[in-house]
Amino acid sequence: MGMGTIRVYYTSVTGSRQVSEVKQKQAEVTRILDINKTKYELIDVSISEHLLQEMRAKAGNPNAVPPQIFNGDDYCGVRKKNLDFVFKQ
């Protein structure tokens, strides 16, 4: 399987309880992708309920929160170790 388009579902708006954790995870994901010179597409789920539901459906979790990472149609998750999947392709 080759490298697909890397898509990072993120949010530009977070609730007060989630701000620190979500923003930190999002920043870490994009930092790692940037360090590895990996091209990726950012998809802001806060602009559309449809995009949020699309992310959750693709992740297979109706309660998934950003950031969520996909390599093509393959779900990579959100943890740093899951980024290895992206770079091994």
Jmol script that loads the backbone (N, CA, C; Angstrom):
load data "model"
ATOM      1  N   MET A   1       0.847  -1.171   0.000  1.00  0.00           N
ATOM      2  CA  MET A   1       0.000   0.000   0.000  1.00  0.00           C
ATOM      3  C   MET A   1       0.893   1.235   0.000  1.00  0.00           C
ATOM      4  N   GLY A   2       0.617   2.187  -0.869  1.00  0.00           N
ATOM      5  CA  GLY A   2       1.410   3.400  -0.967  1.00  0.00           C
ATOM      6  C   GLY A   2       0.905   4.481  -0.043  1.00  0.00           C
ATOM      7  N   MET A   3       1.630   5.570  -0.073  1.00  0.00           N
ATOM      8  CA  MET A   3       1.261   6.707   0.748  1.00  0.00           C
ATOM      9  C   MET A   3       0.068   7.402   0.134  1.00  0.00           C
ATOM     10  N   GLY A   4      -1.005   7.511   0.879  1.00  0.00           N
ATOM     11  CA  GLY A   4      -2.179   8.230   0.418  1.00  0.00           C
ATOM     12  C   GLY A   4      -2.073   9.682   0.832  1.00  0.00           C
ATOM     13  N   THR A   5      -3.128  10.396   0.622  1.00  0.00           N
ATOM     14  CA  THR A   5      -3.182  11.776   1.084  1.00  0.00           C
ATOM     15  C   THR A   5      -3.373  11.764   2.594  1.00  0.00           C
ATOM     16  N   ILE A   6      -2.493  12.442   3.306  1.00  0.00           N
ATOM     17  CA  ILE A   6      -2.612  12.526   4.759  1.00  0.00           C
ATOM     18  C   ILE A   6      -3.621  13.624   5.071  1.00  0.00           C
ATOM     19  N   ARG A   7      -4.638  13.253   5.829  1.00  0.00           N
ATOM     20  CA  ARG A   7      -5.663  14.210   6.239  1.00  0.00           C
ATOM     21  C   ARG A   7      -5.695  14.262   7.760  1.00  0.00           C
ATOM     22  N   VAL A   8      -5.637  15.470   8.281  1.00  0.00           N
ATOM     23  CA  VAL A   8      -5.719  15.675   9.719  1.00  0.00           C
ATOM     24  C   VAL A   8      -7.006  16.443   9.989  1.00  0.00           C
ATOM     25  N   TYR A   9      -7.940  15.769  10.634  1.00  0.00           N
ATOM     26  CA  TYR A   9      -9.172  16.433  11.054  1.00  0.00           C
ATOM     27  C   TYR A   9      -8.864  17.124  12.377  1.00  0.00           C
ATOM     28  N   TYR A  10      -9.120  18.420  12.428  1.00  0.00           N
ATOM     29  CA  TYR A  10      -8.819  19.207  13.617  1.00  0.00           C
ATOM     30  C   TYR A  10      -9.966  20.171  13.851  1.00  0.00           C
ATOM     31  N   THR A  11      -9.883  20.934  14.926  1.00  0.00           N
ATOM     32  CA  THR A  11     -10.887  21.955  15.187  1.00  0.00           C
ATOM     33  C   THR A  11     -10.200  23.263  15.562  1.00  0.00           C
ATOM     34  N   SER A  12     -10.738  24.338  15.043  1.00  0.00           N
ATOM     35  CA  SER A  12     -10.219  25.656  15.404  1.00  0.00           C
ATOM     36  C   SER A  12     -10.982  26.224  16.601  1.00  0.00           C
ATOM     37  N   VAL A  13     -12.031  25.514  17.032  1.00  0.00           N
ATOM     38  CA  VAL A  13     -12.852  25.941  18.161  1.00  0.00           C
ATOM     39  C   VAL A  13     -12.953  24.769  19.132  1.00  0.00           C
ATOM     40  N   THR A  14     -12.660  25.018  20.412  1.00  0.00           N
ATOM     41  CA  THR A  14     -12.781  23.958  21.409  1.00  0.00           C
ATOM     42  C   THR A  14     -13.488  24.485  22.638  1.00  0.00           C
ATOM     43  N   GLY A  15     -14.145  23.576  23.354  1.00  0.00           N
ATOM     44  CA  GLY A  15     -14.771  23.944  24.612  1.00  0.00           C
ATOM     45  C   GLY A  15     -13.701  24.218  25.653  1.00  0.00           C
ATOM     46  N   SER A  16     -14.037  24.955  26.685  1.00  0.00           N
ATOM     47  CA  SER A  16     -13.034  25.380  27.662  1.00  0.00           C
ATOM     48  C   SER A  16     -12.317  24.214  28.341  1.00  0.00           C
ATOM     49  N   ARG A  17     -13.000  23.107  28.607  1.00  0.00           N
ATOM     50  CA  ARG A  17     -12.361  21.960  29.261  1.00  0.00           C
ATOM     51  C   ARG A  17     -11.378  21.267  28.338  1.00  0.00           C
ATOM     52  N   GLN A  18     -11.645  21.327  27.048  1.00  0.00           N
ATOM     53  CA  GLN A  18     -10.830  20.591  26.090  1.00  0.00           C
ATOM     54  C   GLN A  18      -9.705  21.420  25.477  1.00  0.00           C
ATOM     55  N   VAL A  19      -9.722  22.700  25.660  1.00  0.00           N
ATOM     56  CA  VAL A  19      -8.802  23.587  24.948  1.00  0.00           C
ATOM     57  C   VAL A  19      -7.359  23.115  25.025  1.00  0.00           C
ATOM     58  N   SER A  20      -6.842  22.952  26.210  1.00  0.00           N
ATOM     59  CA  SER A  20      -5.430  22.621  26.375  1.00  0.00           C
ATOM     60  C   SER A  20      -5.075  21.280  25.745  1.00  0.00           C
ATOM     61  N   GLU A  21      -5.833  20.236  26.057  1.00  0.00           N
ATOM     62  CA  GLU A  21      -5.518  18.894  25.562  1.00  0.00           C
ATOM     63  C   GLU A  21      -5.655  18.798  24.047  1.00  0.00           C
ATOM     64  N   VAL A  22      -6.754  19.287  23.502  1.00  0.00           N
ATOM     65  CA  VAL A  22      -6.990  19.207  22.054  1.00  0.00           C
ATOM     66  C   VAL A  22      -5.963  20.035  21.295  1.00  0.00           C
ATOM     67  N   LYS A  23      -5.758  21.263  21.719  1.00  0.00           N
ATOM     68  CA  LYS A  23      -4.789  22.132  21.036  1.00  0.00           C
ATOM     69  C   LYS A  23      -3.380  21.549  21.106  1.00  0.00           C
ATOM     70  N   GLN A  24      -3.023  20.969  22.252  1.00  0.00           N
ATOM     71  CA  GLN A  24      -1.696  20.373  22.406  1.00  0.00           C
ATOM     72  C   GLN A  24      -1.525  19.188  21.458  1.00  0.00           C
ATOM     73  N   LYS A  25      -2.527  18.315  21.390  1.00  0.00           N
ATOM     74  CA  LYS A  25      -2.451  17.156  20.489  1.00  0.00           C
ATOM     75  C   LYS A  25      -2.378  17.602  19.033  1.00  0.00           C
ATOM     76  N   GLN A  26      -3.191  18.584  18.675  1.00  0.00           N
ATOM     77  CA  GLN A  26      -3.189  19.079  17.294  1.00  0.00           C
ATOM     78  C   GLN A  26      -1.832  19.665  16.937  1.00  0.00           C
ATOM     79  N   ALA A  27      -1.262  20.438  17.848  1.00  0.00           N
ATOM     80  CA  ALA A  27       0.045  21.053  17.597  1.00  0.00           C
ATOM     81  C   ALA A  27       1.126  19.985  17.461  1.00  0.00           C
ATOM     82  N   GLU A  28       1.059  18.942  18.288  1.00  0.00           N
ATOM     83  CA  GLU A  28       2.062  17.875  18.220  1.00  0.00           C
ATOM     84  C   GLU A  28       1.972  17.129  16.892  1.00  0.00           C
ATOM     85  N   VAL A  29       0.755  16.826  16.464  1.00  0.00           N
ATOM     86  CA  VAL A  29       0.562  16.103  15.201  1.00  0.00           C
ATOM     87  C   VAL A  29       1.129  16.905  14.034  1.00  0.00           C
ATOM     88  N   THR A  30       0.762  18.173  13.935  1.00  0.00           N
ATOM     89  CA  THR A  30       1.236  18.974  12.802  1.00  0.00           C
ATOM     90  C   THR A  30       2.743  19.212  12.889  1.00  0.00           C
ATOM     91  N   ARG A  31       3.280  19.339  14.103  1.00  0.00           N
ATOM     92  CA  ARG A  31       4.728  19.513  14.273  1.00  0.00           C
ATOM     93  C   ARG A  31       5.476  18.287  13.758  1.00  0.00           C
ATOM     94  N   ILE A  32       5.007  17.106  14.117  1.00  0.00           N
ATOM     95  CA  ILE A  32       5.662  15.868  13.667  1.00  0.00           C
ATOM     96  C   ILE A  32       5.577  15.733  12.155  1.00  0.00           C
ATOM     97  N   LEU A  33       4.422  16.029  11.601  1.00  0.00           N
ATOM     98  CA  LEU A  33       4.280  15.955  10.144  1.00  0.00           C
ATOM     99  C   LEU A  33       5.202  16.962   9.459  1.00  0.00           C
ATOM    100  N   ASP A  34       5.282  18.173  10.007  1.00  0.00           N
ATOM    101  CA  ASP A  34       6.153  19.201   9.432  1.00  0.00           C
ATOM    102  C   ASP A  34       7.628  18.806   9.527  1.00  0.00           C
ATOM    103  N   ILE A  35       8.042  18.284  10.674  1.00  0.00           N
ATOM    104  CA  ILE A  35       9.437  17.863  10.862  1.00  0.00           C
ATOM    105  C   ILE A  35       9.815  16.802   9.838  1.00  0.00           C
ATOM    106  N   ASN A  36       8.873  15.909   9.543  1.00  0.00           N
ATOM    107  CA  ASN A  36       9.127  14.832   8.588  1.00  0.00           C
ATOM    108  C   ASN A  36       8.844  15.250   7.147  1.00  0.00           C
ATOM    109  N   LYS A  37       8.583  16.542   6.967  1.00  0.00           N
ATOM    110  CA  LYS A  37       8.319  17.095   5.633  1.00  0.00           C
ATOM    111  C   LYS A  37       7.222  16.319   4.901  1.00  0.00           C
ATOM    112  N   THR A  38       6.187  15.973   5.665  1.00  0.00           N
ATOM    113  CA  THR A  38       5.050  15.239   5.123  1.00  0.00           C
ATOM    114  C   THR A  38       3.964  16.228   4.731  1.00  0.00           C
ATOM    115  N   LYS A  39       3.518  16.139   3.496  1.00  0.00           N
ATOM    116  CA  LYS A  39       2.415  16.991   3.057  1.00  0.00           C
ATOM    117  C   LYS A  39       1.127  16.441   3.648  1.00  0.00           C
ATOM    118  N   TYR A  40       0.281  17.350   4.100  1.00  0.00           N
ATOM    119  CA  TYR A  40      -0.982  16.924   4.688  1.00  0.00           C
ATOM    120  C   TYR A  40      -2.041  17.988   4.450  1.00  0.00           C
ATOM    121  N   GLU A  41      -3.272  17.551   4.588  1.00  0.00           N
ATOM    122  CA  GLU A  41      -4.420  18.436   4.418  1.00  0.00           C
ATOM    123  C   GLU A  41      -5.094  18.584   5.775  1.00  0.00           C
ATOM    124  N   LEU A  42      -5.335  19.814   6.193  1.00  0.00           N
ATOM    125  CA  LEU A  42      -6.058  20.074   7.434  1.00  0.00           C
ATOM    126  C   LEU A  42      -7.539  20.248   7.123  1.00  0.00           C
ATOM    127  N   ILE A  43      -8.375  19.557   7.872  1.00  0.00           N
ATOM    128  CA  ILE A  43      -9.820  19.658   7.692  1.00  0.00           C
ATOM    129  C   ILE A  43     -10.412  20.110   9.018  1.00  0.00           C
ATOM    130  N   ASP A  44     -10.978  21.313   9.038  1.00  0.00           N
ATOM    131  CA  ASP A  44     -11.527  21.912  10.255  1.00  0.00           C
ATOM    132  C   ASP A  44     -12.973  21.460  10.450  1.00  0.00           C
ATOM    133  N   VAL A  45     -13.187  20.568  11.426  1.00  0.00           N
ATOM    134  CA  VAL A  45     -14.530  20.034  11.662  1.00  0.00           C
ATOM    135  C   VAL A  45     -15.443  21.042  12.349  1.00  0.00           C
ATOM    136  N   SER A  46     -14.883  22.136  12.855  1.00  0.00           N
ATOM    137  CA  SER A  46     -15.722  23.121  13.541  1.00  0.00           C
ATOM    138  C   SER A  46     -16.551  23.957  12.571  1.00  0.00           C
ATOM    139  N   ILE A  47     -16.228  23.894  11.283  1.00  0.00           N
ATOM    140  CA  ILE A  47     -16.983  24.700  10.321  1.00  0.00           C
ATOM    141  C   ILE A  47     -18.198  23.973   9.770  1.00  0.00           C
ATOM    142  N   SER A  48     -18.300  22.656  10.062  1.00  0.00           N
ATOM    143  CA  SER A  48     -19.396  21.891   9.478  1.00  0.00           C
ATOM    144  C   SER A  48     -19.694  20.645  10.297  1.00  0.00           C
ATOM    145  N   GLU A  49     -20.935  20.486  10.688  1.00  0.00           N
ATOM    146  CA  GLU A  49     -21.368  19.271  11.382  1.00  0.00           C
ATOM    147  C   GLU A  49     -21.138  18.054  10.492  1.00  0.00           C
ATOM    148  N   HIS A  50     -21.294  18.241   9.178  1.00  0.00           N
ATOM    149  CA  HIS A  50     -21.066  17.146   8.230  1.00  0.00           C
ATOM    150  C   HIS A  50     -19.621  16.646   8.314  1.00  0.00           C
ATOM    151  N   LEU A  51     -18.652  17.562   8.387  1.00  0.00           N
ATOM    152  CA  LEU A  51     -17.242  17.164   8.487  1.00  0.00           C
ATOM    153  C   LEU A  51     -16.959  16.440   9.803  1.00  0.00           C
ATOM    154  N   LEU A  52     -17.586  16.888  10.886  1.00  0.00           N
ATOM    155  CA  LEU A  52     -17.419  16.222  12.176  1.00  0.00           C
ATOM    156  C   LEU A  52     -17.953  14.792  12.105  1.00  0.00           C
ATOM    157  N   GLN A  53     -19.145  14.635  11.531  1.00  0.00           N
ATOM    158  CA  GLN A  53     -19.736  13.299  11.407  1.00  0.00           C
ATOM    159  C   GLN A  53     -18.920  12.417  10.459  1.00  0.00           C
ATOM    160  N   GLU A  54     -18.380  13.005   9.391  1.00  0.00           N
ATOM    161  CA  GLU A  54     -17.521  12.272   8.458  1.00  0.00           C
ATOM    162  C   GLU A  54     -16.285  11.736   9.188  1.00  0.00           C
ATOM    163  N   MET A  55     -15.645  12.589   9.991  1.00  0.00           N
ATOM    164  CA  MET A  55     -14.471  12.181  10.757  1.00  0.00           C
ATOM    165  C   MET A  55     -14.817  11.031  11.691  1.00  0.00           C
ATOM    166  N   ARG A  56     -15.929  11.158  12.409  1.00  0.00           N
ATOM    167  CA  ARG A  56     -16.332  10.120  13.362  1.00  0.00           C
ATOM    168  C   ARG A  56     -16.666   8.809  12.666  1.00  0.00           C
ATOM    169  N   ALA A  57     -17.318   8.893  11.512  1.00  0.00           N
ATOM    170  CA  ALA A  57     -17.652   7.680  10.755  1.00  0.00           C
ATOM    171  C   ALA A  57     -16.383   6.986  10.274  1.00  0.00           C
ATOM    172  N   LYS A  58     -15.451   7.763   9.740  1.00  0.00           N
ATOM    173  CA  LYS A  58     -14.195   7.182   9.248  1.00  0.00           C
ATOM    174  C   LYS A  58     -13.375   6.577  10.385  1.00  0.00           C
ATOM    175  N   ALA A  59     -13.430   7.197  11.567  1.00  0.00           N
ATOM    176  CA  ALA A  59     -12.688   6.700  12.726  1.00  0.00           C
ATOM    177  C   ALA A  59     -13.385   5.499  13.363  1.00  0.00           C
ATOM    178  N   GLY A  60     -14.653   5.298  13.014  1.00  0.00           N
ATOM    179  CA  GLY A  60     -15.404   4.195  13.602  1.00  0.00           C
ATOM    180  C   GLY A  60     -15.776   4.439  15.051  1.00  0.00           C
ATOM    181  N   ASN A  61     -15.881   5.721  15.423  1.00  0.00           N
ATOM    182  CA  ASN A  61     -16.194   6.078  16.805  1.00  0.00           C
ATOM    183  C   ASN A  61     -17.115   7.291  16.801  1.00  0.00           C
ATOM    184  N   PRO A  62     -18.375   7.114  17.223  1.00  0.00           N
ATOM    185  CA  PRO A  62     -19.322   8.237  17.197  1.00  0.00           C
ATOM    186  C   PRO A  62     -18.973   9.363  18.161  1.00  0.00           C
ATOM    187  N   ASN A  63     -18.008   9.127  19.051  1.00  0.00           N
ATOM    188  CA  ASN A  63     -17.604  10.151  20.019  1.00  0.00           C
ATOM    189  C   ASN A  63     -16.186  10.666  19.787  1.00  0.00           C
ATOM    190  N   ALA A  64     -15.576  10.319  18.660  1.00  0.00           N
ATOM    191  CA  ALA A  64     -14.196  10.734  18.382  1.00  0.00           C
ATOM    192  C   ALA A  64     -14.084  12.253  18.365  1.00  0.00           C
ATOM    193  N   VAL A  65     -12.981  12.737  18.923  1.00  0.00           N
ATOM    194  CA  VAL A  65     -12.701  14.174  18.914  1.00  0.00           C
ATOM    195  C   VAL A  65     -11.381  14.406  18.185  1.00  0.00           C
ATOM    196  N   PRO A  66     -11.216  15.589  17.624  1.00  0.00           N
ATOM    197  CA  PRO A  66      -9.970  15.908  16.927  1.00  0.00           C
ATOM    198  C   PRO A  66      -8.796  15.946  17.900  1.00  0.00           C
ATOM    199  N   PRO A  67      -7.595  15.767  17.392  1.00  0.00           N
ATOM    200  CA  PRO A  67      -7.270  15.502  15.993  1.00  0.00           C
ATOM    201  C   PRO A  67      -7.412  14.016  15.664  1.00  0.00           C
ATOM    202  N   GLN A  68      -7.762  13.710  14.442  1.00  0.00           N
ATOM    203  CA  GLN A  68      -7.820  12.345  13.922  1.00  0.00           C
ATOM    204  C   GLN A  68      -7.040  12.348  12.614  1.00  0.00           C
ATOM    205  N   ILE A  69      -6.241  11.314  12.398  1.00  0.00           N
ATOM    206  CA  ILE A  69      -5.337  11.273  11.245  1.00  0.00           C
ATOM    207  C   ILE A  69      -5.690  10.104  10.339  1.00  0.00           C
ATOM    208  N   PHE A  70      -5.685  10.371   9.035  1.00  0.00           N
ATOM    209  CA  PHE A  70      -5.963   9.343   8.035  1.00  0.00           C
ATOM    210  C   PHE A  70      -4.897   9.392   6.952  1.00  0.00           C
ATOM    211  N   ASN A  71      -4.484   8.220   6.507  1.00  0.00           N
ATOM    212  CA  ASN A  71      -3.579   8.071   5.370  1.00  0.00           C
ATOM    213  C   ASN A  71      -4.438   7.495   4.260  1.00  0.00           C
ATOM    214  N   GLY A  72      -4.881   8.345   3.340  1.00  0.00           N
ATOM    215  CA  GLY A  72      -5.880   7.911   2.374  1.00  0.00           C
ATOM    216  C   GLY A  72      -7.148   7.586   3.143  1.00  0.00           C
ATOM    217  N   ASP A  73      -7.647   6.362   2.979  1.00  0.00           N
ATOM    218  CA  ASP A  73      -8.833   5.936   3.721  1.00  0.00           C
ATOM    219  C   ASP A  73      -8.481   5.158   4.981  1.00  0.00           C
ATOM    220  N   ASP A  74      -7.187   4.984   5.250  1.00  0.00           N
ATOM    221  CA  ASP A  74      -6.757   4.213   6.413  1.00  0.00           C
ATOM    222  C   ASP A  74      -6.687   5.105   7.643  1.00  0.00           C
ATOM    223  N   TYR A  75      -7.368   4.674   8.695  1.00  0.00           N
ATOM    224  CA  TYR A  75      -7.392   5.405   9.950  1.00  0.00           C
ATOM    225  C   TYR A  75      -6.080   5.200  10.692  1.00  0.00           C
ATOM    226  N   CYS A  76      -5.435   6.282  11.067  1.00  0.00           N
ATOM    227  CA  CYS A  76      -4.161   6.207  11.784  1.00  0.00           C
ATOM    228  C   CYS A  76      -4.319   6.511  13.266  1.00  0.00           C
ATOM    229  N   GLY A  77      -5.441   7.046  13.676  1.00  0.00           N
ATOM    230  CA  GLY A  77      -5.647   7.370  15.080  1.00  0.00           C
ATOM    231  C   GLY A  77      -5.163   8.758  15.420  1.00  0.00           C
ATOM    232  N   VAL A  78      -4.764   8.921  16.688  1.00  0.00           N
ATOM    233  CA  VAL A  78      -4.335  10.240  17.149  1.00  0.00           C
ATOM    234  C   VAL A  78      -3.033  10.215  17.931  1.00  0.00           C
ATOM    235  N   ARG A  79      -2.581   9.047  18.346  1.00  0.00           N
ATOM    236  CA  ARG A  79      -1.381   8.982  19.169  1.00  0.00           C
ATOM    237  C   ARG A  79      -0.111   9.098  18.337  1.00  0.00           C
ATOM    238  N   LYS A  80       0.937   9.609  18.958  1.00  0.00           N
ATOM    239  CA  LYS A  80       2.220   9.793  18.274  1.00  0.00           C
ATOM    240  C   LYS A  80       2.701   8.488  17.654  1.00  0.00           C
ATOM    241  N   LYS A  81       2.561   7.368  18.374  1.00  0.00           N
ATOM    242  CA  LYS A  81       3.033   6.088  17.844  1.00  0.00           C
ATOM    243  C   LYS A  81       2.289   5.717  16.569  1.00  0.00           C
ATOM    244  N   ASN A  82       1.053   6.178  16.428  1.00  0.00           N
ATOM    245  CA  ASN A  82       0.281   5.869  15.229  1.00  0.00           C
ATOM    246  C   ASN A  82       0.798   6.626  14.014  1.00  0.00           C
ATOM    247  N   LEU A  83       1.560   7.672  14.211  1.00  0.00           N
ATOM    248  CA  LEU A  83       2.138   8.395  13.080  1.00  0.00           C
ATOM    249  C   LEU A  83       3.183   7.546  12.372  1.00  0.00           C
ATOM    250  N   ASP A  84       3.721   6.544  13.069  1.00  0.00           N
ATOM    251  CA  ASP A  84       4.663   5.628  12.416  1.00  0.00           C
ATOM    252  C   ASP A  84       4.012   4.986  11.200  1.00  0.00           C
ATOM    253  N   PHE A  85       2.718   4.710  11.288  1.00  0.00           N
ATOM    254  CA  PHE A  85       1.983   4.120  10.174  1.00  0.00           C
ATOM    255  C   PHE A  85       2.072   5.019   8.944  1.00  0.00           C
ATOM    256  N   VAL A  86       1.971   6.298   9.161  1.00  0.00           N
ATOM    257  CA  VAL A  86       2.028   7.259   8.064  1.00  0.00           C
ATOM    258  C   VAL A  86       3.392   7.209   7.394  1.00  0.00           C
ATOM    259  N   PHE A  87       4.457   7.179   8.182  1.00  0.00           N
ATOM    260  CA  PHE A  87       5.801   7.283   7.634  1.00  0.00           C
ATOM    261  C   PHE A  87       6.345   5.976   7.076  1.00  0.00           C
ATOM    262  N   LYS A  88       5.758   4.849   7.454  1.00  0.00           N
ATOM    263  CA  LYS A  88       6.222   3.556   6.950  1.00  0.00           C
ATOM    264  C   LYS A  88       5.624   3.215   5.598  1.00  0.00           C
ATOM    265  N   GLN A  89       4.670   3.982   5.147  1.00  0.00           N
ATOM    266  CA  GLN A  89       3.998   3.688   3.878  1.00  0.00           C
ATOM    267  C   GLN A  89       4.832   4.140   2.710  1.00  0.00           C
TER     268      GLN A  89
END
end "model"
wireframe off; spacefill off
backbone 0.3
color backbone group
